[in-house]
Amino acid sequence: MEDDSRINRGKSVSHMEKATMEMDSVTSANHESPWVQHTINQISTKISNMHHPFSSDDESKPPISISISISNVLPDDMLEKILSYVPLASLFRLASVCKKWHEIVKCRRFQCNFSAITIWQKPWYYMSTSDEATGGYTYDSTLGKWYGGIHLPCIETSNWFISSSCGLVCFMDNESRTRIYVCNPITKRWRGLVIPSGEACSDYSSLAIHVDRSSTHSYQVAVTKSKQVGDDFLQCEFSIVVYNSETRSWGSLVREVFSQWRGGSESVICNGKLYCLIVSVGVVGHAELRHRLILFDISSTRCSLYSSLLANSIQVPCPLTCGRLMNLRDKLVMVGGIGKQNRLDIIKGIGIWVLDNKMEWIEVGRMPHRFFQGFGELDDVFASSGSADLIYIQSFGAPTLLVFDMNQKQWKWSQKCPVAKRFPLQLFNGFCFEPRLDVFP
């Protein structure tokens, strides 16, 4: 019986050692600091030396084994620190382990600490089919994995306008263009914004959101609208309205009539300025340059009635089939389809440019021909968005995703997306966002 007691006491210790080894493996895999490992080992040693309740010489009592939960051994602050090094995709699965872990993951303090530790997390890319916008797959470029089961709140169809910044994603419907929502796709928290009724009707619109990366995480949402003036298709009224989350109000900042130009569907906020691509509707100057870039300081509080936007617009670097604007570390970046010399509606390549302080375009990358061919039959338009140092490029006609690293100047295909093309004309959509827990709409 003495041998049996020793065996069962060994089993009890082995349970604790096994739990300790699991926690050690989590911390080492996520580069935990040495002091946390040392503390866990100290706790394990103390428990191993604890006197077993049935280890006495009294052989009349049956031996038992005791299983000790690691959650009951570690202090809450240490458990929070260990969980903060778990990959984000696994975090919410761990929240279903027990009530205590669920409360930790849902705690705002933990969510803020988690985002501070995982600042190395690269932006994700969400992809869905045209008929299933709310339930798609998300690509994690850090681990090179696709995750399913991420359902977006608020959005109803794939043709909605989408913009993202610092963990928040903004949606606007493509019919009335009055329903606007701001949400965190990870926490599922969202807020609806009511756009002023006088700004509802438009022929062309664009959407942009910018989140202040300071501790306040306040944000601005800018909506541009273009509408034909009367029966003159060469005249277009262009307007900008901006929502401020601190005041929770909209402001009309500019209203101007363009001649032979109209607003497009691309805009972005960068360094306090709103940049928009406009499209020609007539033959003006260089007929091959169908796009121009306008900018407006959205920190201005007055409505501009003078024709300064078009007069101060910036020429694009080359004839484009389409252009995609993005803010990468406070630099304005444009990804554009390069049109053929004699057939501007046919794409022959894709380039990447950065707008410098002199308002001049600097080319930083051009897609190698082998990657361009890898898309198969690429239309003159495509999807592209980015954040931090990554740019994602996707064809509307296939679930193919290409990633460009701005730092390393490296092109790389993502892992194959689980979304399958079920019929020839099926379309795919996607956008990039930062996975964060500490930003709230």
VEXDREN-2710 file (C-alpha; in Angstrom, 1 decimal):
% VEXDREN-2710
k/r/px/py/pz
1/MET/0.0/0.0/0.0
2/GLU/2.9/2.4/0.7
3/ASP/4.0/1.8/-2.9
4/ASP/0.5/2.5/-4.2
5/SER/0.4/5.7/-2.2
6/ARG/3.7/6.8/-3.8
7/ILE/2.4/5.9/-7.2
8/ASN/-0.8/8.0/-6.8
9/ARG/1.2/10.9/-5.3
10/GLY/3.4/10.7/-8.4
11/LYS/0.3/10.8/-10.6
12/SER/-0.9/13.9/-8.8
13/VAL/2.4/15.6/-9.3
14/SER/2.5/14.4/-13.0
15/HIS/-0.8/16.2/-13.6
16/MET/0.7/19.5/-12.3
17/GLU/3.9/18.9/-14.3
18/LYS/1.9/18.3/-17.4
19/ALA/-0.1/21.5/-17.0
20/THR/3.2/23.4/-16.2
21/MET/4.8/21.9/-19.4
22/GLU/1.8/23.1/-21.4
23/MET/2.0/26.6/-20.1
24/ASP/5.8/26.7/-20.6
25/SER/5.3/25.6/-24.2
26/VAL/2.8/28.4/-24.7
27/THR/5.1/31.0/-23.2
28/SER/8.2/29.8/-25.0
29/ALA/6.4/29.6/-28.4
30/ASN/5.3/33.2/-28.0
31/HIS/8.6/34.5/-26.6
32/GLU/7.5/34.9/-23.0
33/SER/9.9/36.7/-20.7
34/PRO/12.1/34.5/-18.5
35/TRP/10.7/35.8/-15.2
36/VAL/7.2/34.4/-16.0
37/GLN/8.7/30.9/-16.7
38/HIS/10.7/31.0/-13.5
39/THR/7.7/31.9/-11.5
40/ILE/5.6/29.0/-13.0
41/ASN/8.5/26.6/-12.2
42/GLN/8.6/27.9/-8.6
43/ILE/4.9/27.2/-8.2
44/SER/5.3/23.8/-9.7
45/THR/8.1/22.9/-7.2
46/LYS/6.1/24.1/-4.2
47/ILE/3.0/22.1/-5.2
48/SER/5.2/19.0/-5.8
49/ASN/6.5/19.3/-2.3
50/MET/3.0/19.6/-0.8
51/HIS/2.1/16.9/1.7
52/HIS/-0.4/14.5/0.1
53/PRO/-3.6/14.2/2.2
54/PHE/-3.5/10.4/2.0
55/SER/0.3/9.8/2.1
56/SER/0.4/8.9/5.8
57/ASP/0.9/5.4/7.1
58/ASP/-2.8/4.9/7.6
59/GLU/-3.4/2.1/5.1
60/SER/-7.2/2.0/5.9
61/LYS/-7.9/5.1/3.6
62/PRO/-8.0/4.6/-0.1
63/PRO/-5.4/6.5/-2.2
64/ILE/-6.7/9.1/-4.6
65/SER/-5.2/11.3/-7.3
66/ILE/-5.8/15.1/-7.4
67/SER/-6.0/17.1/-10.6
68/ILE/-5.2/20.8/-10.0
69/SER/-6.3/23.4/-12.6
70/ILE/-3.6/25.8/-13.7
71/SER/-6.2/28.6/-13.4
72/ASN/-6.5/28.0/-9.7
73/VAL/-2.7/28.1/-9.2
74/LEU/-1.7/31.2/-11.1
75/PRO/-2.6/34.7/-10.0
76/ASP/-5.0/36.5/-12.4
77/ASP/-2.4/39.0/-13.6
78/MET/0.0/36.3/-14.5
79/LEU/-2.7/34.3/-16.3
80/GLU/-3.6/37.4/-18.2
81/LYS/0.0/38.0/-19.2
82/ILE/0.3/34.4/-20.5
83/LEU/-2.9/34.6/-22.5
84/SER/-1.9/37.9/-24.0
85/TYR/0.9/35.9/-25.9
86/VAL/-1.6/33.5/-27.5
87/PRO/-2.2/34.1/-31.2
88/LEU/-5.3/36.1/-31.8
89/ALA/-7.1/33.5/-33.8
90/SER/-6.8/31.0/-30.9
91/LEU/-7.7/33.6/-28.2
92/PHE/-11.5/33.4/-28.6
93/ARG/-11.4/29.6/-28.7
94/LEU/-9.6/29.7/-25.3
95/ALA/-12.3/32.0/-24.0
96/SER/-14.7/29.0/-24.2
97/VAL/-12.5/26.8/-21.9
98/CYS/-14.0/28.1/-18.7
99/LYS/-15.8/31.1/-17.2
100/LYS/-12.7/32.6/-15.8
101/TRP/-10.8/32.7/-19.1
102/HIS/-13.9/34.0/-20.8
103/GLU/-14.1/37.0/-18.4
104/ILE/-10.4/37.7/-18.9
105/VAL/-10.6/37.7/-22.8
106/LYS/-13.7/40.0/-22.7
107/CYS/-12.1/42.4/-20.2
108/ARG/-11.2/45.8/-21.7
109/ARG/-8.0/46.0/-19.7
110/PHE/-6.9/42.7/-21.1
111/GLN/-7.8/43.7/-24.6
112/CYS/-5.8/46.9/-24.4
113/ASN/-2.8/45.0/-23.0
114/PHE/-3.1/42.3/-25.7
115/SER/-3.0/44.8/-28.5
116/ALA/0.0/46.6/-26.9
117/ILE/1.9/43.3/-26.8
118/THR/0.9/42.0/-30.3
119/ILE/1.9/45.2/-32.0
120/TRP/3.9/43.0/-34.4
121/GLN/0.7/41.5/-35.7
122/LYS/0.4/42.1/-39.5
123/PRO/-2.8/43.2/-41.1
124/TRP/-5.3/40.5/-42.1
125/TYR/-7.3/40.3/-45.4
126/TYR/-11.0/39.3/-45.5
127/MET/-12.3/37.6/-48.7
128/SER/-15.8/36.6/-49.6
129/THR/-17.9/35.8/-52.6
130/SER/-20.2/38.3/-54.2
131/ASP/-23.2/36.3/-52.9
132/GLU/-22.0/35.7/-49.4
133/ALA/-20.5/38.9/-48.1
134/THR/-21.0/38.3/-44.3
135/GLY/-19.4/34.9/-44.0
136/GLY/-16.0/34.7/-45.7
137/TYR/-12.4/33.7/-44.9
138/THR/-9.7/35.8/-43.3
139/TYR/-6.0/35.5/-44.2
140/ASP/-3.4/35.9/-41.4
141/SER/-0.1/36.8/-43.2
142/THR/1.8/36.5/-39.9
143/LEU/1.1/32.7/-39.7
144/GLY/0.2/32.2/-43.3
145/LYS/-3.2/30.8/-42.5
146/TRP/-6.8/31.3/-43.6
147/TYR/-9.5/31.4/-40.9
148/GLY/-13.2/30.6/-41.5
149/GLY/-16.2/31.4/-39.4
150/ILE/-15.6/35.2/-39.1
151/HIS/-18.9/36.9/-39.8
152/LEU/-19.0/40.6/-40.3
153/PRO/-21.7/42.6/-38.5
154/CYS/-23.9/45.2/-40.3
155/ILE/-22.8/44.6/-44.0
156/GLU/-25.5/42.9/-46.1
157/THR/-24.1/42.7/-49.7
158/SER/-20.6/42.6/-51.1
159/ASN/-21.1/45.7/-53.2
160/TRP/-21.1/48.0/-50.1
161/PHE/-18.4/50.7/-49.8
162/ILE/-15.7/49.6/-47.3
163/SER/-12.9/51.4/-45.6
164/SER/-10.7/50.5/-42.7
165/SER/-8.2/52.0/-40.3
166/CYS/-6.5/50.9/-37.1
167/GLY/-8.8/48.0/-36.2
168/LEU/-12.1/49.6/-37.3
169/VAL/-14.0/48.9/-40.5
170/CYS/-16.6/51.3/-42.0
171/PHE/-19.4/50.1/-44.3
172/MET/-21.9/52.2/-46.4
173/ASP/-24.7/50.7/-48.5
174/ASN/-24.6/51.1/-52.3
175/GLU/-28.2/51.9/-52.8
176/SER/-29.4/54.8/-50.6
177/ARG/-25.8/55.5/-49.4
178/THR/-27.3/56.7/-46.1
179/ARG/-26.7/53.7/-44.0
180/ILE/-23.2/53.8/-42.5
181/TYR/-21.8/51.6/-39.8
182/VAL/-18.4/51.5/-38.0
183/CYS/-17.4/48.2/-36.4
184/ASN/-14.6/46.1/-35.0
185/PRO/-14.7/42.8/-37.0
186/ILE/-12.9/41.0/-34.2
187/THR/-15.0/42.0/-31.2
188/LYS/-18.1/42.5/-33.2
189/ARG/-18.9/45.9/-31.6
190/TRP/-20.5/48.4/-34.0
191/ARG/-22.2/51.8/-34.2
192/GLY/-24.6/53.2/-36.8
193/LEU/-24.1/56.7/-38.2
194/VAL/-26.9/58.7/-39.6
195/ILE/-25.8/60.8/-42.6
196/PRO/-27.5/64.2/-43.1
197/SER/-30.5/63.8/-45.3
198/GLY/-29.4/66.6/-47.7
199/GLU/-26.3/64.7/-48.6
200/ALA/-28.1/61.4/-49.5
201/CYS/-28.6/61.5/-53.2
202/SER/-25.6/61.0/-55.5
203/ASP/-24.4/59.3/-58.7
204/TYR/-20.9/58.5/-57.4
205/SER/-19.6/58.2/-53.9
206/SER/-16.5/57.2/-51.9
207/LEU/-15.9/56.3/-48.2
208/ALA/-12.9/56.8/-46.0
209/ILE/-12.2/56.3/-42.3
210/HIS/-9.2/57.3/-40.2
211/VAL/-8.6/56.4/-36.6
212/ASP/-6.4/58.4/-34.3
213/ARG/-3.7/56.0/-33.0
214/SER/-3.3/57.9/-29.8
215/SER/-5.0/56.6/-26.6
216/THR/-8.3/58.2/-27.5
217/HIS/-8.8/56.2/-30.7
218/SER/-11.2/58.9/-32.0
219/TYR/-12.0/58.6/-35.6
220/GLN/-13.3/60.5/-38.7
221/VAL/-15.5/59.2/-41.5
222/ALA/-15.4/61.1/-44.8
223/VAL/-18.0/60.6/-47.6
224/THR/-17.6/62.2/-51.0
225/LYS/-20.6/62.5/-53.3
226/SER/-20.8/63.5/-57.0
227/LYS/-24.0/64.3/-58.8
228/GLN/-24.6/65.5/-62.4
229/VAL/-25.8/69.1/-62.6
230/GLY/-29.1/69.1/-64.5
231/ASP/-29.0/67.6/-68.0
232/ASP/-25.4/68.5/-68.5
233/PHE/-23.3/65.4/-68.2
234/LEU/-20.1/67.4/-68.3
235/GLN/-21.0/69.3/-65.1
236/CYS/-20.7/67.5/-61.8
237/GLU/-21.3/68.8/-58.2
238/PHE/-18.8/67.4/-55.8
239/SER/-19.2/67.5/-52.0
240/ILE/-17.5/66.3/-48.9
241/VAL/-19.1/65.6/-45.5
242/VAL/-17.1/64.4/-42.5
243/TYR/-18.2/62.7/-39.3
244/ASN/-16.2/63.3/-36.0
245/SER/-16.6/60.6/-33.3
246/GLU/-15.6/63.1/-30.6
247/THR/-18.5/65.4/-31.3
248/ARG/-20.7/62.7/-32.8
249/SER/-21.7/65.1/-35.6
250/TRP/-21.4/65.6/-39.3
251/GLY/-20.0/68.7/-41.0
252/SER/-20.2/69.8/-44.6
253/LEU/-16.7/70.9/-45.7
254/VAL/-16.7/71.5/-49.4
255/ARG/-19.1/71.8/-52.3
256/GLU/-17.8/72.5/-55.8
257/VAL/-18.9/72.1/-59.4
258/PHE/-16.4/70.3/-61.7
259/SER/-16.4/70.7/-65.4
260/GLN/-15.5/67.5/-67.4
261/TRP/-14.6/65.7/-64.2
262/ARG/-16.5/63.7/-61.6
263/GLY/-15.7/62.1/-58.3
264/GLY/-14.7/58.4/-58.2
265/SER/-15.1/55.6/-55.7
266/GLU/-11.5/55.9/-54.2
267/SER/-10.6/58.1/-51.2
268/VAL/-8.4/57.9/-48.2
269/ILE/-7.4/60.1/-45.2
270/CYS/-3.7/60.6/-44.6
271/ASN/-2.0/63.2/-42.4
272/GLY/-5.2/65.2/-41.9
273/LYS/-6.0/65.4/-45.6
274/LEU/-8.6/63.7/-47.6
275/TYR/-7.3/62.4/-51.0
276/CYS/-9.8/61.4/-53.8
277/LEU/-9.4/60.1/-57.3
278/ILE/-11.5/61.9/-59.8
279/VAL/-12.3/60.6/-63.3
280/SER/-12.7/62.5/-66.6
281/VAL/-16.0/62.6/-68.4
282/GLY/-14.8/64.5/-71.4
283/VAL/-11.6/65.2/-73.5
284/VAL/-9.5/67.5/-71.3
285/GLY/-5.8/68.1/-72.0
286/HIS/-4.1/64.8/-72.0
287/ALA/-6.9/62.5/-73.0
288/GLU/-4.9/59.4/-72.0
289/LEU/-4.8/60.5/-68.3
290/ARG/-8.3/59.8/-67.2
291/HIS/-7.6/60.2/-63.5
292/ARG/-6.4/63.0/-61.3
293/LEU/-5.9/63.3/-57.5
294/ILE/-7.6/66.0/-55.4
295/LEU/-6.9/66.7/-51.8
296/PHE/-8.6/68.7/-49.0
297/ASP/-7.7/69.5/-45.5
298/ILE/-10.5/68.0/-43.4
299/SER/-9.4/69.8/-40.3
300/SER/-11.0/72.9/-41.8
301/THR/-14.3/73.8/-40.3
302/ARG/-15.7/76.0/-43.0
303/CYS/-17.5/75.1/-46.2
304/SER/-15.4/75.9/-49.3
305/LEU/-17.3/77.5/-52.2
306/TYR/-14.3/78.4/-54.4
307/SER/-12.9/76.2/-57.2
308/SER/-9.7/75.2/-55.6
309/LEU/-9.9/71.4/-55.6
310/LEU/-9.7/70.9/-59.3
311/ALA/-7.2/73.7/-59.8
312/ASN/-4.8/72.2/-57.3
313/SER/-5.3/68.6/-58.3
314/ILE/-2.4/66.3/-58.9
315/GLN/-1.7/64.4/-62.1
316/VAL/-1.4/60.6/-61.9
317/PRO/2.0/59.1/-62.9
318/CYS/0.8/57.3/-66.0
319/PRO/-2.4/56.2/-67.8
320/LEU/-4.3/54.1/-65.4
321/THR/-7.1/51.6/-65.9
322/CYS/-7.9/52.0/-62.2
323/GLY/-6.3/53.3/-59.0
324/ARG/-6.5/52.2/-55.3
325/LEU/-5.5/54.6/-52.5
326/MET/-4.3/53.6/-49.1
327/ASN/-2.5/55.1/-46.1
328/LEU/0.6/53.1/-45.1
329/ARG/2.3/54.5/-42.0
330/ASP/1.1/58.0/-42.9
331/LYS/2.3/57.8/-46.5
332/LEU/-0.2/58.1/-49.3
333/VAL/0.2/55.0/-51.5
334/MET/-1.5/54.3/-54.8
335/VAL/-1.7/50.9/-56.5
336/GLY/-2.7/51.3/-60.2
337/GLY/-3.4/49.3/-63.3
338/ILE/-1.1/50.4/-66.1
339/GLY/-3.0/50.7/-69.4
340/LYS/-1.6/49.8/-72.8
341/GLN/-0.4/52.7/-75.0
342/ASN/-3.0/52.3/-77.7
343/ARG/-5.6/50.5/-75.6
344/LEU/-6.0/52.3/-72.3
345/ASP/-8.8/50.1/-71.2
346/ILE/-6.5/47.0/-71.3
347/ILE/-4.2/46.4/-68.4
348/LYS/-0.6/45.5/-69.1
349/GLY/0.8/45.7/-65.5
350/ILE/0.4/46.9/-62.0
351/GLY/2.5/49.6/-60.3
352/ILE/2.9/51.0/-56.8
353/TRP/3.6/54.7/-56.2
354/VAL/4.2/56.9/-53.1
355/LEU/3.3/60.6/-53.0
356/ASP/6.3/62.5/-51.6
357/ASN/6.3/65.9/-49.8
358/LYS/6.7/67.7/-53.1
359/MET/3.5/66.2/-54.3
360/GLU/5.4/64.0/-56.8
361/TRP/4.9/60.3/-57.4
362/ILE/7.7/57.9/-56.7
363/GLU/7.5/54.4/-58.0
364/VAL/8.4/51.9/-55.4
365/GLY/7.3/48.7/-57.1
366/ARG/6.0/47.1/-60.3
367/MET/4.5/43.6/-60.3
368/PRO/6.8/41.1/-62.0
369/HIS/5.4/39.6/-65.1
370/ARG/5.2/36.0/-63.7
371/PHE/3.0/37.2/-60.8
372/PHE/0.9/39.3/-63.3
373/GLN/0.4/36.1/-65.4
374/GLY/-0.5/34.2/-62.2
375/PHE/-3.8/36.0/-61.9
376/GLY/-4.9/34.5/-65.2
377/GLU/-7.3/36.8/-67.1
378/LEU/-7.1/40.0/-65.0
379/ASP/-9.7/42.7/-65.7
380/ASP/-8.9/46.3/-66.0
381/VAL/-10.1/46.8/-62.4
382/PHE/-9.0/44.8/-59.3
383/ALA/-9.2/45.0/-55.6
384/SER/-6.3/46.3/-53.5
385/SER/-5.9/47.6/-50.0
386/GLY/-3.2/47.7/-47.4
387/SER/-2.0/48.7/-43.9
388/ALA/1.3/49.0/-42.1
389/ASP/3.9/47.6/-44.6
390/LEU/1.7/45.2/-46.5
391/ILE/-0.3/45.6/-49.7
392/TYR/-2.9/43.0/-50.8
393/ILE/-3.9/42.7/-54.5
394/GLN/-6.8/40.5/-55.5
395/SER/-8.6/39.7/-58.8
396/PHE/-12.4/40.1/-58.7
397/GLY/-12.6/36.9/-60.9
398/ALA/-10.7/34.5/-58.7
399/PRO/-9.8/33.9/-55.0
400/THR/-6.2/34.6/-55.7
401/LEU/-4.4/36.9/-53.3
402/LEU/-0.9/38.5/-53.8
403/VAL/1.0/40.2/-51.0
404/PHE/3.6/43.0/-51.5
405/ASP/5.9/43.9/-48.6
406/MET/6.9/47.6/-48.8
407/ASN/9.9/47.1/-46.6
408/GLN/11.4/44.1/-48.2
409/LYS/10.1/45.0/-51.7
410/GLN/9.0/41.3/-51.9
411/TRP/6.1/39.8/-53.8
412/LYS/4.5/36.6/-52.4
413/TRP/1.4/34.6/-53.0
414/SER/-0.8/33.9/-50.0
415/GLN/-1.8/30.3/-49.1
416/LYS/-4.6/29.0/-51.2
417/CYS/-7.9/30.4/-50.1
418/PRO/-10.5/27.8/-49.1
419/VAL/-13.2/29.7/-51.1
420/ALA/-13.9/27.8/-54.3
421/LYS/-15.2/29.2/-57.5
422/ARG/-18.5/27.5/-58.2
423/PHE/-19.5/29.1/-61.6
424/PRO/-17.6/31.1/-64.3
425/LEU/-19.1/34.5/-63.6
426/GLN/-18.8/34.3/-59.8
427/LEU/-17.0/37.4/-58.3
428/PHE/-14.9/37.8/-55.2
429/ASN/-14.4/40.8/-53.0
430/GLY/-12.0/41.6/-50.1
431/PHE/-10.5/44.2/-47.9
432/CYS/-7.6/44.6/-45.5
433/PHE/-7.9/45.5/-41.8
434/GLU/-5.8/45.4/-38.6
435/PRO/-6.9/42.8/-36.1
436/ARG/-7.2/44.7/-32.8
437/LEU/-9.1/44.3/-29.6
438/ASP/-8.6/47.7/-28.0
439/VAL/-10.4/49.9/-30.6
440/PHE/-14.1/50.6/-30.1
441/PRO/-16.5/52.3/-32.5
END
